[in-house]
Amino acid sequence: MTVITLTTVGFGEVHPLSPGGRIFTVLLIFLGVSGFLLVLNQLAETIVEANPTAFFGRKRMKQKISRLSGHQIVCGYGRTGQEVTSHFKQNRMEFVVIESDPSRAKRAEDDGHLVIQGDATADDVLESARVEKAAGIVCALPDDAANTFITLSAREMNEHITIVCRAANPGSESKMMRAGAHNVISPYIICGRRMATAVTHPLVLEFLDVAMHSPAKDLRLEQVVIAESSSLVGSTLRNANIKQTSGAMVLAVNQGGKLITNPPPDLVFQSGDELIALGADEELRKLGQLAIVQSN
């Protein structure tokens, strides 16, 4: 009766129990109450450690991810992945990060990114990142085999997605291209070229850094697609007066899959042409309007 009273289980003997039955009942009460208190303690610790705000924040994050379309997916939040997301954020692009390491996933979440903690080579993880609706995916994992596997899965789920892979070994580039990657980038090759350019052509490298990676400077490179409704369609580069109208300078044109650098003045623009232009933000914005708006 002392055990029944102290544990507040509210148990009462309907029929008198034998001494053995009472011992069994006492043990059962102790085990039940101890188990309940243990579960309650673990639940409290989980809530304290997880932070209720973070818990509900993750729920809102999943809801945001479920509504994404035309976004980018970044697989891996190492140094390469962090640089990629920094560029995406600077250009106000929607993206989601997939990271298997809990500490890196937490860092990406703290940086304000949409994050899915999981293995990017798993189809269900790619599906949770809405790969079928994504515009592009960056495979930035340090493992070439994993990046190739992601490429195969992403290409199967979305045949129109643009895939860019990181390759640590030169021999992996051809395999990734055969798997469906549009571009394969080797950090070691790029680093070596930049270091050589820094010695042989330092001013060229400084200009490219300003145009590509310096938000402090009012100058950058941009890629603009000419829409079917644009007044540029059917016009030559000379007659379009892009420099006079917008202020931006056209450096190259991708026409029919062929990249034309330093395009000639008599080049005729077509619908779907991609212009690579250099200019300030306002100049590039005006060029973007020219590329989609029909003249009056």
Backbone hydrogen bonds in HBPLUS format (Angstrom, degrees):
<---DONOR---> <-ACCEPTOR-->    atom                        ^
c    i                          cat <-CA-CA->   ^        H-A-AA   ^      H-
h    n   atom  resd res      DA  || num        DHA   H-A  angle D-A-AA Bond
n    s   type  num  typ     dist DA aas  dist angle  dist       angle   num
A0005-THR N   A0001-MET O   2.98 MM   4  6.09 154.9  2.04 143.9 150.2     1
A0006-LEU N   A0002-THR O   2.94 MM   4  6.13 171.5  1.95 157.1 158.8     2
A0007-THR N   A0003-VAL O   3.05 MM   4  6.03 159.8  2.10 150.0 155.0     3
A0008-THR N   A0005-THR O   3.25 MM   3  5.20 147.9  2.36  98.0 107.4     4
A0021-GLY N   A0018-SER O   3.01 MM   3  5.02 114.5  2.45  97.7 114.0     5
A0022-ARG N   A0018-SER O   2.92 MM   4  6.26 151.6  2.00 157.3 165.5     6
A0023-ILE N   A0019-PRO O   3.06 MM   4  6.35 154.6  2.13 146.4 152.9     7
A0024-PHE N   A0020-GLY O   3.00 MM   4  6.23 161.6  2.03 148.2 153.2     8
A0025-THR N   A0021-GLY O   2.91 MM   4  6.10 155.0  1.97 142.7 149.9     9
A0026-VAL N   A0022-ARG O   2.89 MM   4  6.12 157.2  1.95 148.7 154.2    10
A0027-LEU N   A0023-ILE O   3.04 MM   4  6.31 165.8  2.06 153.6 156.5    11
A0028-LEU N   A0024-PHE O   2.89 MM   4  6.10 158.2  1.94 149.5 156.3    12
A0029-ILE N   A0025-THR O   2.89 MM   4  6.09 155.3  1.95 148.3 154.7    13
A0030-PHE N   A0026-VAL O   2.98 MM   4  6.24 164.9  2.00 152.7 156.5    14
A0031-LEU N   A0027-LEU O   2.92 MM   4  6.10 166.6  1.93 153.2 156.8    15
A0032-GLY N   A0028-LEU O   2.92 MM   4  6.01 160.7  1.95 146.2 152.1    16
A0033-VAL N   A0029-ILE O   2.89 MM   4  6.00 173.7  1.89 156.9 158.9    17
A0034-SER N   A0030-PHE O   2.88 MM   4  5.87 161.3  1.91 146.5 152.8    18
A0035-GLY N   A0031-LEU O   2.89 MM   4  5.93 157.4  1.94 142.7 149.4    19
A0036-PHE N   A0032-GLY O   2.96 MM   4  6.16 157.3  2.02 146.7 153.0    20
A0037-LEU N   A0033-VAL O   2.92 MM   4  6.16 162.5  1.95 152.3 156.7    21
A0038-LEU N   A0034-SER O   2.90 MM   4  6.08 151.9  1.98 146.4 154.4    22
A0039-VAL N   A0035-GLY O   2.99 MM   4  6.23 163.7  2.02 150.7 154.3    23
A0040-LEU N   A0036-PHE O   2.94 MM   4  6.14 160.1  1.98 148.4 154.6    24
A0041-ASN N   A0037-LEU O   2.88 MM   4  6.04 151.1  1.96 142.7 150.3    25
A0042-GLN N   A0038-LEU O   2.95 MM   4  6.22 162.8  1.98 152.6 156.7    26
A0043-LEU N   A0039-VAL O   2.92 MM   4  6.09 156.8  1.97 149.5 156.2    27
A0044-ALA N   A0040-LEU O   2.99 MM   4  6.18 154.6  2.06 143.5 150.1    28
A0045-GLU N   A0041-ASN O   2.96 MM   4  6.23 159.9  2.00 150.8 156.0    29
A0046-THR N   A0042-GLN O   2.94 MM   4  6.14 154.8  2.01 146.1 153.0    30
A0047-ILE N   A0043-LEU O   3.03 MM   4  6.26 158.5  2.07 147.8 153.1    31
A0048-VAL N   A0044-ALA O   2.97 MM   4  6.20 160.2  2.01 150.0 155.5    32
A0049-GLU N   A0045-GLU O   2.86 MM   4  5.98 167.0  1.87 151.8 155.6    33
A0050-ALA N   A0046-THR O   2.84 MM   4  5.75 158.2  1.89 145.0 151.9    34
A0051-ASN N   A0047-ILE O   3.08 MM   4  5.84 140.6  2.24 135.7 144.2    35
A0054-ALA N   A0051-ASN O   2.94 MM   3  5.32 118.4  2.33 108.4 123.2    36
A0055-PHE N   A0051-ASN O   3.01 MM   4  6.37 153.1  2.08 152.7 161.4    37
A0056-PHE N   A0052-PRO O   3.04 MM   4  6.31 168.9  2.05 156.3 156.4    38
A0057-GLY N   A0053-THR O   2.83 MM   4  5.93 140.7  1.99 137.8 150.4    39
A0058-ARG N   A0054-ALA O   2.87 MM   4  6.10 149.0  1.96 147.7 153.4    40
A0059-LYS N   A0055-PHE O   3.20 MM   4  6.55 149.1  2.30 141.2 149.6    41
A0060-ARG N   A0056-PHE O   3.05 MM   4  6.36 153.9  2.12 144.4 150.5    42
A0061-MET N   A0057-GLY O   2.87 MM   4  6.13 145.6  1.99 141.0 151.8    43
A0062-LYS N   A0058-ARG O   2.90 MM   4  6.19 154.9  1.96 150.5 155.1    44
A0063-GLN N   A0059-LYS O   3.16 MM   4  6.44 150.1  2.26 140.5 148.6    45
A0064-LYS N   A0060-ARG O   2.97 MM   4  6.30 150.2  2.06 145.9 153.8    46
A0065-ILE N   A0061-MET O   2.92 MM   4  6.21 160.0  1.96 152.5 157.9    47
A0066-SER N   A0062-LYS O   2.97 MM   4  6.12 151.5  2.05 142.9 150.4    48
A0067-ARG N   A0064-LYS O   3.10 MM   3  5.34 149.4  2.19 103.3 112.6    49
A0068-LEU N   A0065-ILE O   3.12 MM   3  5.26 166.4  2.14 109.9 114.1    50
A0070-GLY N   A0133-LYS O   2.79 MM  63  5.92 167.0  1.80 152.7 153.2    51
A0135-ALA N   A0071-HIS O   2.72 MM  64  5.38 154.7  1.78 145.2 154.2    52
A0136-GLY N   A0071-HIS O   3.39 MM  65  6.81 154.7  2.46 147.8 148.4    53
A0072-GLN N   A0094-GLU O   2.97 MM  22  6.32 153.8  2.04 137.7 145.6    54
A0096-VAL N   A0072-GLN O   2.96 MM  24  6.51 141.9  2.11 150.0 161.0    55
A0073-ILE N   A0136-GLY O   2.98 MM  63  6.37 141.3  2.13 133.1 145.0    56
A0138-VAL N   A0073-ILE O   2.71 MM  65  6.10 163.2  1.74 168.6 174.4    57
A0074-VAL N   A0096-VAL O   2.94 MM  22  6.24 165.9  1.96 157.3 160.9    58
A0098-ILE N   A0074-VAL O   2.88 MM  24  6.18 162.7  1.91 158.1 159.1    59
A0075-CYS N   A0138-VAL O   2.86 MM  63  6.06 179.1  1.86 174.1 174.4    60
A0140-ALA N   A0075-CYS O   2.98 MM  65  5.55 141.8  2.13 141.1 152.8    61
A0076-GLY N   A0098-ILE O   2.81 MM  22  5.93 158.5  1.85 160.9 168.3    62
A0082-GLN N   A0078-GLY O   2.90 MM   4  6.01 152.7  1.97 149.3 156.7    63
A0083-GLU N   A0079-ARG O   3.19 MM   4  6.36 151.9  2.27 139.6 145.8    64
A0084-VAL N   A0080-THR O   3.05 MM   4  6.36 156.0  2.10 150.8 157.8    65
A0085-THR N   A0081-GLY O   2.96 MM   4  6.19 166.7  1.98 151.4 154.3    66
A0086-SER N   A0082-GLN O   2.96 MM   4  6.04 149.6  2.05 140.3 149.1    67
A0087-HIS N   A0083-GLU O   3.09 MM   4  6.32 153.6  2.16 143.7 149.7    68
A0088-PHE N   A0084-VAL O   2.95 MM   4  6.28 160.0  1.99 151.4 157.4    69
A0089-LYS N   A0085-THR O   2.82 MM   4  5.96 161.7  1.85 149.4 154.3    70
A0090-GLN N   A0086-SER O   2.99 MM   4  6.13 153.1  2.07 140.9 148.4    71
A0091-ASN N   A0087-HIS O   3.06 MM   4  6.29 144.0  2.19 144.2 153.3    72
A0091-ASN N   A0088-PHE O   3.15 MM   3  5.16 123.4  2.49  93.0 107.1    73
A0093-MET N   A0088-PHE O   2.92 MM   5  5.12 171.6  1.93 146.4 148.1    74
A0092-ARG N   A0089-LYS O   3.11 MM   3  4.91 162.0  2.14 103.0 106.2    75
A0097-VAL N   A0114-LEU O   2.80 MM  17  6.14 170.4  1.81 157.6 158.8    76
A0116-ILE N   A0097-VAL O   2.78 MM  19  6.16 151.5  1.86 164.0 173.3    77
A0099-GLU N   A0116-ILE O   3.08 MM  17  6.47 156.7  2.13 152.4 159.4    78
A0118-GLY N   A0099-GLU O   3.05 MM  19  5.77 141.6  2.20 108.5 119.5    79
A0105-ALA N   A0101-ASP O   2.89 MM   4  6.05 157.4  1.94 157.4 165.0    80
A0106-LYS N   A0102-PRO O   2.90 MM   4  6.06 151.2  1.98 144.2 151.7    81
A0107-ARG N   A0103-SER O   3.00 MM   4  6.24 148.0  2.11 138.3 147.1    82
A0108-ALA N   A0104-ARG O   2.91 MM   4  6.19 157.3  1.96 148.8 154.2    83
A0109-GLU N   A0105-ALA O   2.97 MM   4  6.20 152.0  2.05 142.4 150.4    84
A0110-ASP N   A0106-LYS O   2.83 MM   4  6.07 154.4  1.89 146.8 154.0    85
A0111-ASP N   A0107-ARG O   2.93 MM   4  6.17 135.7  2.13 139.8 152.0    86
A0113-HIS N   A0108-ALA O   3.16 MM   5  5.75 163.1  2.19 156.8 154.5    87
A0112-GLY N   A0109-GLU O   3.01 MM   3  5.26 157.5  2.07 107.0 112.8    88
A0122-ALA N   A0119-ASP O   3.04 MM   3  5.66 164.5  2.06 118.9 123.9    89
A0125-VAL N   A0122-ALA O   3.19 MM   3  5.45 128.3  2.47 102.4 114.9    90
A0126-LEU N   A0122-ALA O   3.22 MM   4  6.60 160.3  2.26 153.0 158.1    91
A0127-GLU N   A0123-ASP O   2.87 MM   4  6.11 151.2  1.95 148.1 157.1    92
A0128-SER N   A0124-ASP O   2.97 MM   4  6.16 145.9  2.09 136.4 144.9    93
A0129-ALA N   A0125-VAL O   3.13 MM   4  6.45 130.8  2.38 137.7 150.4    94
A0129-ALA N   A0126-LEU O   3.15 MM   3  5.06 133.2  2.38  92.3 105.2    95
A0131-VAL N   A0126-LEU O   3.15 MM   5  5.63 149.8  2.25 145.2 151.7    96
A0130-ARG N   A0127-GLU O   2.92 MM   3  4.91 155.2  1.98 106.4 111.2    97
A0133-LYS N   A0130-ARG O   3.05 MM   3  5.51 153.9  2.12 110.5 118.3    98
A0134-ALA N   A0131-VAL O   3.24 MM   3  4.90 154.1  2.31  95.3 103.1    99
A0162-THR N   A0135-ALA O   3.04 MM  27  6.27 168.4  2.05 133.6 136.9   100
A0137-ILE N   A0162-THR O   2.82 MM  25  6.30 149.2  1.91 163.9 168.8   101
A0164-VAL N   A0137-ILE O   3.01 MM  27  6.39 164.5  2.03 163.7 167.9   102
A0139-CYS N   A0164-VAL O   2.79 MM  25  6.17 165.3  1.81 164.2 168.6   103
A0166-ARG N   A0139-CYS O   2.93 MM  27  6.07 142.7  2.07 168.6 163.5   104
A0147-ASN N   A0143-ASP O   3.09 MM   4  6.41 159.3  2.13 151.3 157.0   105
A0148-THR N   A0144-ASP O   2.92 MM   4  6.16 153.9  1.99 149.2 156.4   106
A0149-PHE N   A0145-ALA O   2.93 MM   4  6.17 154.5  2.00 146.5 153.7   107
A0150-ILE N   A0146-ALA O   2.92 MM   4  6.18 156.6  1.97 150.2 156.3   108
A0151-THR N   A0147-ASN O   3.00 MM   4  6.18 153.5  2.07 141.6 149.0   109
A0152-LEU N   A0148-THR O   3.04 MM   4  6.36 157.5  2.09 149.6 154.4   110
A0153-SER N   A0149-PHE O   3.08 MM   4  6.34 164.2  2.10 150.3 154.1   111
A0154-ALA N   A0150-ILE O   2.79 MM   4  5.94 169.3  1.81 158.0 161.2   112
A0155-ARG N   A0151-THR O   2.94 MM   4  5.98 160.9  1.97 147.8 153.3   113
A0156-GLU N   A0152-LEU O   3.10 MM   4  6.25 150.1  2.20 141.3 149.1   114
A0157-MET N   A0153-SER O   3.01 MM   4  6.26 151.2  2.10 148.0 155.8   115
A0158-ASN N   A0154-ALA O   2.86 MM   4  5.92 143.6  1.99 147.4 156.9   116
A0161-ILE N   A0158-ASN O   3.36 MM   3  5.60 165.5  2.38 108.8 113.0   117
A0182-HIS N   A0163-ILE O   2.80 MM  19  5.39 149.9  1.89 139.5 149.1   118
A0183-ASN N   A0163-ILE O   3.31 MM  20  6.76 158.2  2.36 152.9 157.5   119
A0165-CYS N   A0183-ASN O   2.93 MM  18  6.36 162.2  1.96 154.0 158.4   120
A0185-ILE N   A0165-CYS O   2.83 MM  20  6.19 169.6  1.84 167.1 168.0   121
A0167-ALA N   A0185-ILE O   2.93 MM  18  5.93 156.4  1.99 139.7 141.8   122
A0172-SER N   A0169-ASN O   2.98 MM   3  5.59 161.8  2.02 121.2 127.1   123
A0173-GLU N   A0170-PRO O   3.36 MM   3  5.89 161.9  2.40 114.2 118.6   124
A0176-MET N   A0172-SER O   3.01 MM   4  6.23 159.5  2.06 156.4 161.6   125
A0177-MET N   A0173-GLU O   3.01 MM   4  6.28 154.3  2.07 149.9 157.2   126
A0178-ARG N   A0174-SER O   2.99 MM   4  6.20 154.3  2.06 143.9 150.6   127
A0179-ALA N   A0175-LYS O   2.92 MM   4  6.13 137.2  2.11 139.0 151.4   128
A0181-ALA N   A0176-MET O   3.01 MM   5  5.64 164.8  2.03 148.8 146.4   129
A0180-GLY N   A0177-MET O   3.16 MM   3  5.27 148.3  2.27  98.4 107.7   130
A0190-ILE N   A0186-SER O   3.04 MM   4  6.28 172.7  2.04 163.8 165.7   131
A0191-CYS N   A0187-PRO O   2.86 MM   4  5.88 158.3  1.90 141.8 148.7   132
A0192-GLY N   A0188-TYR O   2.94 MM   4  6.05 157.8  1.99 141.5 147.6   133
A0193-ARG N   A0189-ILE O   2.95 MM   4  6.19 159.5  2.00 151.8 157.0   134
A0194-ARG N   A0190-ILE O   2.96 MM   4  6.16 161.5  1.99 151.3 156.4   135
A0195-MET N   A0191-CYS O   2.96 MM   4  6.15 158.3  2.01 150.0 155.8   136
A0196-ALA N   A0192-GLY O   3.01 MM   4  6.21 155.2  2.08 144.8 151.5   137
A0197-THR N   A0193-ARG O   2.83 MM   4  6.06 158.7  1.88 149.9 156.2   138
A0198-ALA N   A0194-ARG O   2.83 MM   4  6.00 147.2  1.94 144.3 153.3   139
A0199-VAL N   A0196-ALA O   3.09 MM   3  5.30 138.3  2.27  99.6 111.2   140
A0200-THR N   A0196-ALA O   2.93 MM   4  6.23 166.4  1.95 155.1 158.8   141
A0201-HIS N   A0197-THR O   2.66 MM   4  5.03 151.3  1.74 134.4 144.7   142
A0205-LEU N   A0201-HIS O   3.20 MM   4  6.52 161.0  2.23 155.9 161.1   143
A0206-GLU N   A0202-PRO O   2.99 MM   4  6.19 152.5  2.07 142.9 150.7   144
A0207-PHE N   A0203-LEU O   2.98 MM   4  6.19 155.1  2.05 144.4 150.6   145
A0208-LEU N   A0204-VAL O   3.01 MM   4  6.28 161.9  2.04 151.4 155.8   146
A0209-ASP N   A0205-LEU O   2.94 MM   4  6.12 154.5  2.01 146.7 153.7   147
A0210-VAL N   A0206-GLU O   3.01 MM   4  6.23 153.7  2.08 145.1 151.9   148
A0211-ALA N   A0207-PHE O   2.91 MM   4  6.17 160.3  1.95 151.0 156.5   149
A0212-MET N   A0208-LEU O   2.86 MM   4  5.85 148.2  1.96 146.3 154.1   150
A0213-HIS N   A0209-ASP O   2.83 MM   4  5.21 154.6  1.90 135.0 143.2   151
A0221-LEU N   A0211-ALA O   3.19 MM  10  5.79 134.0  2.41 139.5 136.5   152
A0217-LYS N   A0214-SER O   3.29 MM   3  5.72 149.6  2.39 107.9 114.9   153
A0220-ARG N   A0279-GLY O   2.97 MM  59  5.74 155.6  2.03 143.3 148.3   154
A0279-GLY N   A0220-ARG O   3.14 MM  59  5.74 161.7  2.17 151.6 156.5   155
A0222-GLU N   A0277-ALA O   2.90 MM  55  5.42 154.7  1.96 154.5 160.9   156
A0277-ALA N   A0222-GLU O   2.93 MM  55  5.42 162.8  1.96 159.4 163.1   157
A0224-VAL N   A0275-LEU O   2.82 MM  51  5.02 161.8  1.86 147.1 153.3   158
A0275-LEU N   A0224-VAL O   2.62 MM  51  5.02 166.0  1.64 160.2 159.1   159
A0226-ILE N   A0273-ASP O   2.84 MM  47  5.39 164.4  1.86 162.2 167.6   160
A0272-GLY N   A0226-ILE O   2.83 MM  46  5.22 165.2  1.86 150.6 154.7   161
A0227-ALA N   A0291-ALA O   2.69 MM  64  5.88 170.5  1.70 163.8 166.6   162
A0230-SER N   A0227-ALA O   3.14 MM   3  5.32 164.7  2.16 109.2 113.6   163
A0233-VAL N   A0230-SER O   3.37 MM   3  5.83 155.8  2.43 108.0 113.2   164
A0231-SER N   A0293-VAL O   3.15 MM  62  6.44 141.7  2.30 143.2 132.8   165
A0235-SER N   A0232-LEU O   3.00 MM   3  5.32 161.6  2.03 130.7 133.4   166
A0234-GLY N   A0269-PHE O   2.89 MM  35  5.48 176.0  1.89 144.9 145.4   167
A0269-PHE N   A0235-SER O   2.90 MM  34  5.74 171.1  1.91 160.3 157.4   168
A0240-ALA N   A0236-THR O   2.88 MM   4  5.95 141.2  2.03 150.1 160.8   169
A0237-LEU N   A0267-LEU O   2.90 MM  30  5.62 132.0  2.13 144.9 159.6   170
A0238-ARG N   A0265-PRO O   2.87 MM  27  4.73 146.3  1.98 150.2 139.4   171
A0245-THR N   A0241-ASN O   2.83 MM   4  5.95 154.2  1.90 151.9 159.9   172
A0246-SER N   A0242-ILE O   2.85 MM   4  5.70 167.5  1.86 149.2 153.5   173
A0247-GLY N   A0243-LYS O   2.90 MM   4  4.49 122.8  2.23 107.8 124.3   174
A0249-MET N   A0278-LEU O   2.91 MM  29  5.19 169.9  1.92 150.5 153.3   175
A0278-LEU N   A0249-MET O   2.81 MM  29  5.19 154.1  1.88 144.5 152.3   176
A0251-LEU N   A0276-ILE O   2.76 MM  25  5.68 157.9  1.81 159.0 166.6   177
A0262-ASN N   A0251-LEU O   2.93 MM  11  5.48 150.9  2.02 167.8 158.6   178
A0252-ALA N   A0276-ILE O   3.33 MM  24  5.12 152.5  2.41 137.2 140.3   179
A0276-ILE N   A0252-ALA O   2.90 MM  24  5.12 170.7  1.91 150.8 148.8   180
A0253-VAL N   A0260-ILE O   2.88 MM   7  5.10 153.3  1.95 136.6 145.1   181
A0260-ILE N   A0253-VAL O   2.68 MM   7  5.10 175.4  1.68 153.1 154.6   182
A0254-ASN N   A0274-GLU O   2.80 MM  20  4.98 165.5  1.82 148.1 153.1   183
A0274-GLU N   A0254-ASN O   3.11 MM  20  4.98 165.4  2.13 136.2 140.8   184
A0255-GLN N   A0258-LYS O   2.89 MM   3  5.29 154.7  1.96 154.2 146.8   185
A0258-LYS N   A0255-GLN O   3.13 MM   3  5.29 163.2  2.16 109.2 113.8   186
A0267-LEU N   A0264-PRO O   3.17 MM   3  5.57 160.7  2.21 119.3 120.0   187
A0273-ASP N   A0270-GLN O   3.14 MM   3  5.67 160.0  2.19 134.9 134.7   188
A0284-LEU N   A0280-ALA O   2.91 MM   4  6.14 162.0  1.94 160.7 165.5   189
A0285-ARG N   A0281-ASP O   2.91 MM   4  6.10 144.3  2.04 142.9 153.5   190
A0286-LYS N   A0282-GLU O   3.06 MM   4  6.32 153.7  2.13 144.5 150.3   191
A0287-LEU N   A0283-GLU O   3.03 MM   4  6.33 152.1  2.11 143.2 151.2   192
A0288-GLY N   A0284-LEU O   2.91 MM   4  6.12 151.5  1.99 142.5 150.0   193
A0289-GLN N   A0285-ARG O   3.10 MM   4  6.44 143.2  2.24 141.3 150.6   194
A0290-LEU N   A0286-LYS O   3.00 MM   4  6.34 153.2  2.07 145.9 153.3   195
A0291-ALA N   A0287-LEU O   2.99 MM   4  6.23 143.0  2.13 145.4 155.5   196
A0292-ILE N   A0289-GLN O   3.17 MM   3  5.42 155.5  2.23 104.8 112.2   197
A0293-VAL N   A0289-GLN O   2.85 MM   4  5.73 146.8  1.96 158.4 166.5   198
